[in-house]
Amino acid sequence: MCSYPTYTIESAPAQSKPVLEQLQQALGLIPNIAAKMAGSPVLIHGFIGLFERVHASSLTEPQIQTVLLTNAVVNASEWPVAFHTALALKQGVHRVDVDAIRRGVLPDDAGLAAMSALARTLIEKRGRLAESDQRRFLEAGFDVEQILEVIAVVAASTITNYTASVSQPPLETQFEEFAWHAPAP
């Protein structure tokens, strides 16, 4: 199995250091997934650039975390499920809704359910949304521009999910209570 270093600000390639410093300042830590990504300045810069845009979109933080958590579950990516469980709860997503997503079902909150369903469908159908998929999302009170924004969140999340699945970052102590294990295929 390949080994992917967990970089620090001091050990990371020079081009990756600014992103790690930015994450340290914004989050108070460098998530282990970013520490793994730092081995590729191309990957970590693409990741941070897209995430900055996602968090500046019209979507609320609970909506974004719902999509990120849904994607992690659908992609069976364990580190991101734990991380986004913690962030979703911090952003005010109710525990019952977070638990539903972690079980692979839709949350009770209608708006979050629409977000989660659209994200799941995008992944499972590889972006080929039927008119009915789009209509259900729009009928939940969203607009067509927000469908495009959800696509951006899915893309950003895919970077994290695939990196975690390949590099297997260790789960930080503060996220251990949210550990999740993918069901056997």
Summary of the structure (lengths in Angstrom):
residues: 185
radius of gyration: 16.2
end to end distance: 20.5
largest distance: 50.3
contacts: 587
relative contact order: 0.16
helix: 65%
strand: 0%
